[in-house]
Amino acid sequence: EAMTLSVSVLVMSVPEGLPMMITLVLSTNSKKMLKDNVLVRKMVGIETAGSLNVLFTDKTGTLTKGKMEVISIIDGSLNEYMTLSSISSKYQTILIDSLLYNNECTYDNTTKHIIGGNVTDKAIFSFISKPKDLNIRVIDKLPFNSKNKYSTSIIEKEGKKIKLIKGAPEKIIHYCSDYIDKQGNKKVLDKDKLLAFINSKTAEGKRAVAVSISQSIYPVESRRSTLVGILLIKDDIRPEAKDGVSLIKSAGIKIIMVTGDSKSTANSIAKEVGIIDNPNDIILSSKELEALNDTELKKIFPNLKVVARALPEDKKRLVNISKELNYVTGMTGDGVNDSIALKKADVSFAIGSGTEVAKEASDIVILDDNIISISKAVLYGRTIFKNIRKFIIFQLAVNISAIMLALIGPFIGIPSPITVIQMLWINMVMDSLAGLAFSYEVPRLEYMKEMPKKKEENIINKYMFNEIILSGLYTLIISIIFLKLPIIKNIFETNKEMMTAFFSLFIFFAVFNAFNARTHRLNIFAKLNENKVFILIIIFIIIVQISIVYSGINIFDTEPISLKEMSLVLLLSSSIIPMDFIRKLILKKINSNISPCQREVF
């Protein structure tokens, strides 16, 4: 008898369904996320996404459409040309050579598509729309990299070697002394005037790319280059970018845009999507960031919103600083150089159109490159954590009442109110079936109105502790009253009928308390129709329990009870709903003066 009791207590006290439930809730939500263009590579990344404090995001493709288009060309005289046809033939030839042969793209005649290169190169290649001249030979190339901010290509044309240079205007213009006018003649360049004009254009959200040539094979820094022109490239903001940023910010997550664009372009985009919305918000260039030591950077970090002309090393440093400040840090990336920062972040988001190296280093892949999909990943992460907490409330409430009953029972003359077989069925209800039911709770936008969970926060908070203790104690008290009160004993003809009724009472307590555990609302049926699995499992448990009582199966050691006796069982077990309603009502009044995002709920 003592052995049976000890095994019963052990079975009831160990929440062995929790690991299964966590695996189940992660896998079911991973499938749902795929439909929202979010591919989960590492399961742990989903839940971490729900606890994000800081998100470092790219601009191109994430906040913008990622479909760049050359809209005009500016020469050194500030003349602006919308098409190549509006340019003189001599100037046009120089410009086309500069753009066509200092480009990583090629045209595939089979598929009729432009292949290779980045989005900028593809936009430029599309603008030219002209096949390469086979008589012009490319001798050497230096691909674009984030550190140099330019690419070079040396071509041989008509027996002469020409160096073609393309990159960031502030970098290229600095090394140019003259420019080619619209007639194809060289003139002295007014750098300050040109840079001011470019800044006025980039302040409108346009991207600028400078092109220059050199008749001699000297390094770019030799200042022997001649400016050919400035390309203005447009990349429209995604229609949903503003809503995505707003949703992430409402969740208490700080967004920092890290981009390779100039400060003025980055500033314009950041303001338009809502990343910058305060006069105290700070924008830094890569050089300004490098000039700050870690202590200085930590001081301004709360107000930092944009890092322009960013290098891969900047991303790595920003992640380290964020983590040192004890923030749960998220990072987006698409390139090979981003992989280190992606690995260091608490949760990393690779862009679907990015490199395979970045995807391999990430926890989650955003298939459509869209920031709204990142906000969905955060929502799913919070939903998973919520569902786990709901299950814990339900299970521990049953655990407490069952364990206390098993321990107190022998001292009050109830040595074993529930048989071992009955205990296994109860255990199945509160572990496997409940885990399945709570894992299908759907994401709710209201979760995005709460502040992120702190790293050191306990999984069981005050709200949960309150509900677990009260529900567990209430179930225990009603159970003891049911077993010891003479007026209830007299209702049943035999002791076996009474113990059958008690077995049903315990099961139905769990059933009704499942409704309490799934929501913090006073209305326990709120949005219940969204979780069909929960409804089906509750119906299944009720059907099985009634079958056990009335089928006459001896294995459960039960005996059919009358309708009057079953009504008493249902009345007592359902009383846990009004009890929890009163608890929620009291908490609601206590928290009436606290903002919704600060209230402690599961």
Secondary structure, DSSP 8 states (H G I E B T S, - for coil): -HHHHHHHHHHHHS-THHHHHHHHHHHHHHHHHHHTTEEESSTHHHHHHTT-SEEEE-STTTTB-S--EEEEEE-TT--EESSGGGS-HHHHHHHHHHHHHS-S-EEETTTTEEESS-HHHHHHHHHH-----TTSEEEEEE---TTT-EEEEEEEETTEEEEEEEE-HHHHGGGEEEEE-TTS-EEE--HHHHHHHHHHHHTTT-EEEEEEEESS---GGGS-EEEEEEEEEE--B-TTHHHHHHHHHHTT-EEEEE-SS-HHHHHHHHHHHTS--STT-EEEEHHHHHHS-HHHHHHHGGGEEEEES--HHHHHHHHHHHHHTT--EEEEE-SGGGHHHHHHSSEEEEETTS-HHHHHH-SEEETT--HHHHHHHHHHHHHHHHHHHHHHHHHHHHHHHHHHHHHHGGGGT-S-SS-HHHHHHHHHIIIIIHHHHHHT----GGGGGS----TT--SS-HHHHHHHHHHHHHHHHHHHHHHH-HHHHTT-SSHHHHHHHHHHHHHHHHHHHHHHHT-SSS-TTTTGGG-HHHHHHHHHHHHHHHHHHHS--GGGT-----HHHHHHHHHHHHTHHHHHHHHHHHHHHHTTTS-GGGS---
